[in-house]
Amino acid sequence: MSGRRINVLLWTATAALIAGAVALVIAGVMVPVAVNSNEAMGGSRAATTRASSTNGAGADELEAVVSSPWRRALTDEPAAVSVAATAPAQRSSEQLPITLVGTVGNTLAMLQGADGNVEVKAVGESAGGMKVLAVRPSQVDVEYNGRKMTLQRPKELGGTR
């Protein structure tokens, strides 16, 4: 079989597949589709709505699922930290409502509020009344009450990294 015949065969197969796809799209638009099994069997839409509302989850159950916390702490209680090890970090951010937990490159800062929640913020975003001005590895420049200051990540307590 020559190259020309192979090309003709491939182009013919392509045209047939395109024609089939167009026919399926037209058939999909023209042929009605039953929404649920009761309608397909001739039942009324009101009957199916009533049946699904009594058998399905109620609004109260859905409200409970939506309002439940999506993120939870990995541990039940925070690890015990010696006061001597964190004293320098507390002195530098004594009046600040936020401490720096860590950074992700030069783009994101992980900031921990007084309530213990950690928020991830980018440059220009605010957290706890502080606006993030710049992010560097292990450091974040912030503006708080009109003052610009640098937060540094506290040194690791255990092991090396």
Accessible surface in RSA format (square Angstrom, percent):
REM  Atomic radii and reference values for relative SASA: ProtOr
REM  Chains: A
REM  Algorithm: Lee & Richards
REM  Probe-radius: 1.40
REM  Slices: 20
REM RES _ NUM      All-atoms   Total-Side   Main-Chain    Non-polar    All polar
REM                ABS   REL    ABS   REL    ABS   REL    ABS   REL    ABS   REL
RES MET A   1   169.51  87.8  88.65  58.7  80.86 192.5  88.04  74.9  81.47 107.9
RES SER A   2    61.90  52.3  48.73  65.0  13.17  30.3  52.46 111.7   9.44  13.2
RES GLY A   3    49.43  61.0   0.00   N/A  49.43  61.0  35.86  98.4  13.57  30.4
RES ARG A   4   195.94  82.3 186.90  95.3   9.05  21.5  65.55  89.6 130.39  79.0
RES ARG A   5   162.57  68.3 158.30  80.7   4.27  10.2  35.55  48.6 127.02  77.0
RES ILE A   6    76.41  43.5  76.41  56.9   0.00   0.0  76.41  55.0   0.00   0.0
RES ASN A   7    84.73  58.4  84.47  81.6   0.26   0.6  11.53  27.8  73.20  70.7
RES VAL A   8    89.51  58.9  86.75  78.5   2.76   6.6  89.38  77.7   0.12   0.3
RES LEU A   9   105.09  58.5 102.54  73.4   2.56   6.4 104.99  73.7   0.10   0.3
RES LEU A  10   105.21  58.6 104.06  74.4   1.16   2.9 104.27  73.2   0.95   2.5
RES TRP A  11   181.84  73.0 178.25  86.3   3.59   8.4 153.99  82.1  27.86  45.2
RES THR A  12    83.13  59.1  77.42  78.5   5.70  13.6  65.80  88.4  17.33  26.2
RES ALA A  13    48.68  44.8  40.94  63.2   7.74  17.6  48.00  67.6   0.68   1.8
RES THR A  14    58.47  41.6  56.95  57.7   1.52   3.6  34.86  46.8  23.61  35.7
RES ALA A  15    60.73  55.8  51.33  79.2   9.40  21.4  56.51  79.6   4.23  11.2
RES ALA A  16    64.41  59.2  47.62  73.5  16.79  38.2  55.52  78.2   8.89  23.6
RES LEU A  17   136.10  75.8 128.23  91.7   7.87  19.8 130.16  91.4   5.94  16.0
RES ILE A  18   103.54  58.9 102.06  76.0   1.48   3.6 103.52  74.5   0.03   0.1
RES ALA A  19    62.00  57.0  50.38  77.7  11.62  26.4  57.61  81.1   4.39  11.6
RES GLY A  20    34.21  42.2   0.00   N/A  34.21  42.2  32.88  90.2   1.33   3.0
RES ALA A  21    53.12  48.8  48.22  74.4   4.90  11.1  51.07  71.9   2.05   5.4
RES VAL A  22    80.34  52.9  78.25  70.8   2.09   5.0  80.29  69.8   0.04   0.1
RES ALA A  23    59.25  54.5  49.83  76.9   9.42  21.4  55.52  78.2   3.73   9.9
RES LEU A  24   135.40  75.4 127.99  91.6   7.40  18.6 128.31  90.1   7.09  19.1
RES VAL A  25   100.61  66.2  93.24  84.4   7.37  17.8  99.61  86.5   1.00   2.7
RES ILE A  26    99.81  56.8  97.62  72.7   2.19   5.3  99.81  71.9   0.00   0.0
RES ALA A  27    45.01  41.4  39.54  61.0   5.47  12.4  44.40  62.5   0.61   1.6
RES GLY A  28    51.77  63.8   0.00   N/A  51.77  63.8  35.53  97.5  16.24  36.4
RES VAL A  29   119.02  78.3  89.64  81.2  29.38  70.8  95.97  83.4  23.06  62.5
RES MET A  30   143.03  74.1 116.67  77.2  26.37  62.8  97.18  82.6  45.86  60.8
RES VAL A  31    91.18  60.0  86.98  78.7   4.20  10.1  88.16  76.6   3.02   8.2
RES PRO A  32   124.39  90.7  98.51  89.8  25.88  94.1 110.39  91.1  14.00  87.0
RES VAL A  33   125.40  82.5 100.69  91.2  24.70  59.5 104.66  90.9  20.73  56.2
RES ALA A  34    57.28  52.7  27.59  42.6  29.69  67.5  35.61  50.1  21.68  57.4
RES VAL A  35   103.67  68.2  72.13  65.3  31.54  76.0  78.29  68.0  25.38  68.8
RES ASN A  36    54.86  37.8  43.76  42.3  11.10  26.7  37.39  90.0  17.47  16.9
RES SER A  37    78.74  66.5  67.75  90.4  11.00  25.3  44.14  94.0  34.61  48.5
RES ASN A  38    59.40  41.0  58.20  56.2   1.19   2.9   4.86  11.7  54.53  52.7
RES GLU A  39    55.12  31.6  37.57  28.4  17.55  41.8  15.78  30.5  39.34  32.1
RES ALA A  40    68.72  63.2  30.73  47.4  37.98  86.4  37.36  52.6  31.35  83.1
RES MET A  41   166.82  86.4 128.24  84.9  38.58  91.9 111.52  94.8  55.30  73.3
RES GLY A  42    68.83  84.9   0.00   N/A  68.83  84.9  36.49 100.1  32.34  72.4
RES GLY A  43    36.89  45.5   0.00   N/A  36.89  45.5  26.76  73.4  10.14  22.7
RES SER A  44    65.76  55.6  52.25  69.7  13.51  31.1  50.90 108.4  14.86  20.8
RES ARG A  45   144.26  60.6 139.49  71.1   4.77  11.4  58.75  80.3  85.50  51.8
RES ALA A  46    65.68  60.4  53.64  82.8  12.04  27.4  60.90  85.8   4.78  12.7
RES ALA A  47    38.21  35.1  33.88  52.3   4.33   9.9  34.33  48.4   3.88  10.3
RES THR A  48    14.28  10.2  10.47  10.6   3.81   9.1   9.23  12.4   5.05   7.6
RES THR A  49    84.20  59.9  80.34  81.4   3.86   9.2  67.38  90.5  16.83  25.4
RES ARG A  50   151.16  63.5 146.30  74.6   4.86  11.6  65.69  89.8  85.47  51.8
RES ALA A  51    44.15  40.6  37.40  57.7   6.75  15.4  43.75  61.6   0.39   1.0
RES SER A  52    69.58  58.8  56.97  76.0  12.61  29.1  49.27 104.9  20.31  28.5
RES SER A  53    76.24  64.4  51.29  68.4  24.95  57.5  48.69 103.7  27.55  38.6
RES THR A  54   102.63  73.0  69.53  70.5  33.10  78.9  66.39  89.2  36.24  54.8
RES ASN A  55   128.87  88.9  93.32  90.2  35.55  85.6  31.09  74.8  97.78  94.5
RES GLY A  56    43.53  53.7   0.00   N/A  43.53  53.7  30.35  83.3  13.18  29.5
RES ALA A  57    60.37  55.5  30.41  46.9  29.97  68.2  33.28  46.9  27.09  71.8
RES GLY A  58    34.30  42.3   0.00   N/A  34.30  42.3  31.64  86.8   2.66   6.0
RES ALA A  59    81.79  75.2  65.25 100.7  16.54  37.6  68.86  97.0  12.93  34.2
RES ASP A  60   123.86  86.8 115.57 115.0   8.29  19.6  35.90  84.5  87.96  87.7
RES GLU A  61   106.49  61.1 101.76  77.0   4.73  11.3  46.07  89.1  60.42  49.3
RES LEU A  62    98.73  55.0  98.58  70.5   0.15   0.4  98.73  69.3   0.00   0.0
RES GLU A  63   114.21  65.6 110.65  83.7   3.57   8.5  40.69  78.7  73.52  60.0
RES ALA A  64    62.69  57.6  49.82  76.9  12.87  29.3  56.84  80.0   5.85  15.5
RES VAL A  65    92.18  60.7  88.50  80.1   3.68   8.9  91.92  79.9   0.26   0.7
RES VAL A  66   106.28  69.9  97.00  87.8   9.28  22.4  97.18  84.4   9.10  24.7
RES SER A  67    81.00  68.4  46.53  62.1  34.47  79.4  40.06  85.3  40.94  57.4
RES SER A  68    44.16  37.3  36.44  48.6   7.72  17.8  27.17  57.9  16.99  23.8
RES PRO A  69    85.83  62.6  66.86  61.0  18.97  69.0  77.74  64.2   8.09  50.3
RES TRP A  70   205.59  82.5 168.83  81.7  36.76  86.3 162.46  86.6  43.12  70.0
RES ARG A  71   210.20  88.3 187.68  95.7  22.51  53.6  75.50 103.2 134.69  81.6
RES ARG A  72   180.56  75.8 149.48  76.2  31.08  74.0  67.34  92.0 113.23  68.6
RES ALA A  73    87.58  80.5  50.17  77.4  37.42  85.1  61.46  86.6  26.12  69.2
RES LEU A  74   183.24 102.0 145.62 104.2  37.62  94.6 148.37 104.2  34.87  93.8
RES THR A  75    89.25  63.5  79.13  80.2  10.13  24.1  69.18  92.9  20.07  30.3
RES ASP A  76   152.50 106.8 113.61 113.1  38.90  92.0  35.19  82.8 117.31 117.0
RES GLU A  77   137.30  78.8 126.33  95.6  10.97  26.1  40.23  77.8  97.07  79.3
RES PRO A  78   124.70  90.9 101.76  92.8  22.94  83.4 109.51  90.4  15.19  94.4
RES ALA A  79    86.12  79.2  61.16  94.4  24.96  56.8  71.63 100.9  14.48  38.4
RES ALA A  80   110.22 101.3  69.55 107.3  40.67  92.5  79.99 112.6  30.23  80.1
RES VAL A  81    72.05  47.4  45.73  41.4  26.33  63.4  47.72  41.5  24.33  66.0
RES SER A  82    69.05  58.3  52.65  70.3  16.40  37.8  51.75 110.2  17.30  24.2
RES VAL A  83   116.18  76.4 110.70 100.2   5.47  13.2 112.32  97.6   3.86  10.5
RES ALA A  84    87.22  80.2  64.28  99.2  22.94  52.2  71.80 101.1  15.42  40.9
RES ALA A  85    50.58  46.5  19.45  30.0  31.13  70.8  31.28  44.0  19.30  51.1
RES THR A  86    30.75  21.9  29.26  29.7   1.48   3.5  26.91  36.1   3.84   5.8
RES ALA A  87    30.15  27.7  28.20  43.5   1.95   4.4  29.83  42.0   0.32   0.9
RES PRO A  88    78.76  57.4  71.94  65.6   6.82  24.8  73.09  60.3   5.67  35.3
RES ALA A  89    30.18  27.8  20.19  31.2   9.99  22.7  27.77  39.1   2.41   6.4
RES GLN A  90   108.53  60.7 105.05  76.8   3.48   8.3  40.02  85.2  68.51  52.0
RES ARG A  91   161.13  67.7 145.19  74.0  15.94  38.0  65.39  89.4  95.74  58.0
RES SER A  92    85.97  72.7  56.23  75.0  29.75  68.5  53.25 113.4  32.73  45.9
RES SER A  93    13.62  11.5   8.28  11.1   5.34  12.3   4.69  10.0   8.93  12.5
RES GLU A  94   134.72  77.3 105.34  79.7  29.38  70.0  39.52  76.4  95.21  77.7
RES GLN A  95   103.91  58.1  80.16  58.6  23.75  56.5  54.67 116.4  49.24  37.3
RES LEU A  96    15.64   8.7   1.38   1.0  14.25  35.8   1.69   1.2  13.94  37.5
RES PRO A  97    45.77  33.4  32.48  29.6  13.29  48.3  42.41  35.0   3.36  20.9
RES ILE A  98     5.58   3.2   5.36   4.0   0.21   0.5   5.55   4.0   0.02   0.1
RES THR A  99    57.43  40.8  56.59  57.4   0.84   2.0  48.54  65.2   8.89  13.4
RES LEU A 100     4.31   2.4   0.01   0.0   4.30  10.8   0.01   0.0   4.30  11.6
RES VAL A 101    60.89  40.1  46.59  42.2  14.30  34.5  50.55  43.9  10.34  28.1
RES GLY A 102     4.86   6.0   0.00   N/A   4.86   6.0   4.86  13.3   0.00   0.0
RES THR A 103    29.13  20.7   6.03   6.1  23.10  55.0   0.00   0.0  29.13  44.0
RES VAL A 104    74.90  49.3  71.19  64.5   3.71   8.9  74.66  64.9   0.24   0.7
RES GLY A 105    47.52  58.6   0.00   N/A  47.52  58.6  36.25  99.5  11.27  25.2
RES ASN A 106    97.73  67.4  80.90  78.2  16.82  40.5  22.09  53.2  75.64  73.1
RES THR A 107    85.45  60.8  80.17  81.3   5.28  12.6  73.47  98.7  11.98  18.1
RES LEU A 108    59.42  33.1  59.42  42.5   0.00   0.0  59.42  41.7   0.00   0.0
RES ALA A 109     0.00   0.0   0.00   0.0   0.00   0.0   0.00   0.0   0.00   0.0
RES MET A 110    56.09  29.0  56.09  37.1   0.00   0.0  28.26  24.0  27.83  36.9
RES LEU A 111     0.59   0.3   0.32   0.2   0.27   0.7   0.32   0.2   0.27   0.7
RES GLN A 112    65.71  36.7  63.73  46.6   1.98   4.7   4.65   9.9  61.06  46.3
RES GLY A 113    16.50  20.4   0.00   N/A  16.50  20.4   9.89  27.1   6.61  14.8
RES ALA A 114   103.04  94.7  57.01  88.0  46.03 104.7  69.30  97.6  33.74  89.4
RES ASP A 115   113.24  79.3  72.18  71.8  41.05  97.1  51.01 120.0  62.23  62.1
RES GLY A 116    36.86  45.5   0.00   N/A  36.86  45.5  21.33  58.5  15.53  34.8
RES ASN A 117    94.70  65.3  90.42  87.4   4.27  10.3  19.36  46.6  75.33  72.8
RES VAL A 118    70.53  46.4  45.76  41.4  24.77  59.7  45.76  39.8  24.77  67.2
RES GLU A 119    70.92  40.7  66.25  50.1   4.67  11.1  28.50  55.1  42.41  34.6
RES VAL A 120    75.95  50.0  53.64  48.6  22.30  53.7  53.64  46.6  22.30  60.5
RES LYS A 121    43.59  21.3  43.32  26.6   0.27   0.6   1.40   1.3  42.19  44.9
RES ALA A 122    31.80  29.2  31.54  48.7   0.25   0.6  31.54  44.4   0.25   0.7
RES VAL A 123    79.68  52.4  58.88  53.3  20.80  50.1  58.88  51.2  20.80  56.4
RES GLY A 124    43.76  54.0   0.00   N/A  43.76  54.0  23.14  63.5  20.62  46.2
RES GLU A 125    79.98  45.9  74.66  56.5   5.32  12.7  31.64  61.2  48.34  39.5
RES SER A 126    68.22  57.6  51.46  68.7  16.75  38.6  31.21  66.5  37.00  51.8
RES ALA A 127     4.98   4.6   0.03   0.1   4.95  11.3   4.98   7.0   0.00   0.0
RES GLY A 128    47.24  58.3   0.00   N/A  47.24  58.3  30.28  83.1  16.96  38.0
RES GLY A 129    64.86  80.0   0.00   N/A  64.86  80.0  38.11 104.6  26.74  59.9
RES MET A 130     0.65   0.3   0.20   0.1   0.44   1.1   0.43   0.4   0.21   0.3
RES LYS A 131    96.02  46.8  95.20  58.4   0.81   1.9  38.85  35.0  57.17  60.9
RES VAL A 132     0.54   0.4   0.06   0.1   0.48   1.2   0.06   0.1   0.48   1.3
RES LEU A 133    55.54  30.9  38.17  27.3  17.37  43.7  40.25  28.3  15.29  41.1
RES ALA A 134    32.87  30.2  32.03  49.4   0.85   1.9  32.87  46.3   0.00   0.0
RES VAL A 135     8.92   5.9   0.00   0.0   8.92  21.5   0.00   0.0   8.92  24.2
RES ARG A 136    87.53  36.8  87.53  44.6   0.00   0.0  58.65  80.2  28.88  17.5
RES PRO A 137    90.28  65.8  78.20  71.3  12.07  43.9  78.83  65.1  11.45  71.2
RES SER A 138    46.89  39.6  45.18  60.3   1.70   3.9  25.21  53.7  21.68  30.4
RES GLN A 139    50.46  28.2  50.46  36.9   0.00   0.0   6.53  13.9  43.93  33.3
RES VAL A 140     0.00   0.0   0.00   0.0   0.00   0.0   0.00   0.0   0.00   0.0
RES ASP A 141    33.54  23.5  33.54  33.4   0.00   0.0  11.28  26.5  22.26  22.2
RES VAL A 142     0.03   0.0   0.00   0.0   0.03   0.1   0.00   0.0   0.03   0.1
RES GLU A 143    58.09  33.4  55.06  41.7   3.03   7.2   7.86  15.2  50.23  41.0
RES TYR A 144    38.52  18.0  38.07  21.7   0.45   1.2  10.83   8.1  27.69  34.1
RES ASN A 145   123.49  85.2  84.14  81.3  39.35  94.7  34.57  83.2  88.92  85.9
RES GLY A 146    65.23  80.4   0.00   N/A  65.23  80.4  28.91  79.3  36.33  81.4
RES ARG A 147   122.39  51.4 118.17  60.2   4.22  10.0  64.71  88.4  57.68  35.0
RES LYS A 148   157.85  77.0 126.80  77.8  31.05  73.9  70.13  63.1  87.73  93.4
RES MET A 149    41.02  21.2  29.81  19.7  11.21  26.7  34.15  29.0   6.87   9.1
RES THR A 150    65.77  46.8  39.31  39.9  26.45  63.0  18.56  24.9  47.21  71.4
RES LEU A 151    10.18   5.7   8.44   6.0   1.74   4.4  10.18   7.1   0.00   0.0
RES GLN A 152   115.82  64.8  96.63  70.6  19.19  45.7  26.26  55.9  89.56  67.9
RES ARG A 153    80.05  33.6  67.11  34.2  12.94  30.8   8.51  11.6  71.54  43.4
RES PRO A 154    58.78  42.8  46.03  42.0  12.75  46.4  54.25  44.8   4.53  28.1
RES LYS A 155   180.90  88.3 168.94 103.7  11.96  28.5 115.63 104.1  65.27  69.5
RES GLU A 156    85.62  49.2  56.56  42.8  29.06  69.2  29.09  56.3  56.53  46.2
RES LEU A 157   104.51  58.2  64.60  46.2  39.90 100.3  67.66  47.5  36.85  99.2
RES GLY A 158    52.56  64.8   0.00   N/A  52.56  64.8  42.36 116.3  10.20  22.8
RES GLY A 159    71.62  88.3   0.00   N/A  71.62  88.3  46.04 126.3  25.59  57.3
RES THR A 160   141.83 100.9 109.85 111.4  31.98  76.2  82.64 111.0  59.19  89.5
RES ARG A 161   243.98 102.4 163.97  83.6  80.02 190.5  81.96 112.0 162.02  98.2
END  Absolute sums over single chains surface
CHAIN  1 A    12850.9      10030.9       2820.1       8065.6       4785.3
END  Absolute sums over all chains
TOTAL         12850.9      10030.9       2820.1       8065.6       4785.3
